[in-house]
Amino acid sequence: MCESNVYLKKDETEELIMENVAAVTPAGENTFLLKGLLGESMEVKAIIEDINLMGHRITLRAV
């Protein structure tokens, strides 16, 4: 499987906001639409801090 977990970083804390994310799509300035494997979705205002494809981990920083 190629899904990733998405973490949102606020200050120096990280929170897992969505598991098994299959797609990350830009949805405006500093806004991304996360789409899950089972059809769930979430919009988040953030910037991309790190994408680790081998580790199946995406880290976003809240704006």
Contacts in CASP RR format, 6 or more apart in sequence:
PFRMAT RR
TARGET T0000
AUTHOR 0000-0000-0000
METHOD contacts of the structure
MODEL  1
MCESNVYLKKDETEELIMENVAAVTPAGENTFLLKGLLGESMEVKAIIED
INLMGHRITLRAV
1 20 0 8 1.000
1 37 0 8 1.000
2 22 0 8 1.000
2 56 0 8 1.000
3 19 0 8 1.000
3 20 0 8 1.000
3 21 0 8 1.000
3 22 0 8 1.000
3 36 0 8 1.000
3 37 0 8 1.000
3 56 0 8 1.000
4 21 0 8 1.000
4 51 0 8 1.000
4 52 0 8 1.000
4 53 0 8 1.000
4 55 0 8 1.000
4 56 0 8 1.000
4 57 0 8 1.000
4 58 0 8 1.000
5 16 0 8 1.000
5 18 0 8 1.000
5 19 0 8 1.000
5 20 0 8 1.000
5 21 0 8 1.000
5 56 0 8 1.000
5 57 0 8 1.000
5 58 0 8 1.000
6 16 0 8 1.000
6 17 0 8 1.000
6 18 0 8 1.000
6 19 0 8 1.000
6 21 0 8 1.000
6 24 0 8 1.000
6 34 0 8 1.000
6 44 0 8 1.000
6 58 0 8 1.000
6 59 0 8 1.000
6 60 0 8 1.000
7 14 0 8 1.000
7 15 0 8 1.000
7 16 0 8 1.000
7 17 0 8 1.000
7 57 0 8 1.000
7 58 0 8 1.000
7 59 0 8 1.000
7 60 0 8 1.000
8 14 0 8 1.000
8 15 0 8 1.000
8 17 0 8 1.000
8 44 0 8 1.000
8 46 0 8 1.000
8 60 0 8 1.000
8 61 0 8 1.000
8 62 0 8 1.000
9 49 0 8 1.000
9 59 0 8 1.000
9 60 0 8 1.000
9 61 0 8 1.000
9 62 0 8 1.000
10 61 0 8 1.000
10 62 0 8 1.000
14 59 0 8 1.000
17 34 0 8 1.000
17 42 0 8 1.000
17 44 0 8 1.000
18 34 0 8 1.000
18 36 0 8 1.000
18 40 0 8 1.000
18 42 0 8 1.000
20 36 0 8 1.000
20 37 0 8 1.000
20 38 0 8 1.000
21 34 0 8 1.000
21 35 0 8 1.000
21 36 0 8 1.000
21 37 0 8 1.000
21 58 0 8 1.000
22 35 0 8 1.000
22 36 0 8 1.000
22 37 0 8 1.000
23 33 0 8 1.000
23 34 0 8 1.000
23 35 0 8 1.000
23 36 0 8 1.000
24 32 0 8 1.000
24 33 0 8 1.000
24 34 0 8 1.000
24 35 0 8 1.000
24 58 0 8 1.000
25 32 0 8 1.000
25 33 0 8 1.000
25 35 0 8 1.000
26 32 0 8 1.000
26 33 0 8 1.000
27 33 0 8 1.000
27 43 0 8 1.000
30 45 0 8 1.000
30 46 0 8 1.000
30 47 0 8 1.000
30 63 0 8 1.000
31 43 0 8 1.000
31 44 0 8 1.000
31 45 0 8 1.000
31 46 0 8 1.000
32 43 0 8 1.000
32 44 0 8 1.000
32 46 0 8 1.000
32 48 0 8 1.000
32 60 0 8 1.000
33 41 0 8 1.000
33 42 0 8 1.000
33 43 0 8 1.000
34 41 0 8 1.000
34 42 0 8 1.000
34 43 0 8 1.000
34 44 0 8 1.000
35 41 0 8 1.000
44 60 0 8 1.000
44 62 0 8 1.000
45 62 0 8 1.000
45 63 0 8 1.000
46 60 0 8 1.000
46 61 0 8 1.000
46 62 0 8 1.000
46 63 0 8 1.000
47 60 0 8 1.000
47 61 0 8 1.000
47 63 0 8 1.000
48 58 0 8 1.000
48 59 0 8 1.000
48 60 0 8 1.000
48 61 0 8 1.000
49 59 0 8 1.000
49 60 0 8 1.000
49 61 0 8 1.000
50 57 0 8 1.000
50 58 0 8 1.000
50 59 0 8 1.000
51 57 0 8 1.000
51 58 0 8 1.000
51 59 0 8 1.000
52 58 0 8 1.000
52 59 0 8 1.000
END
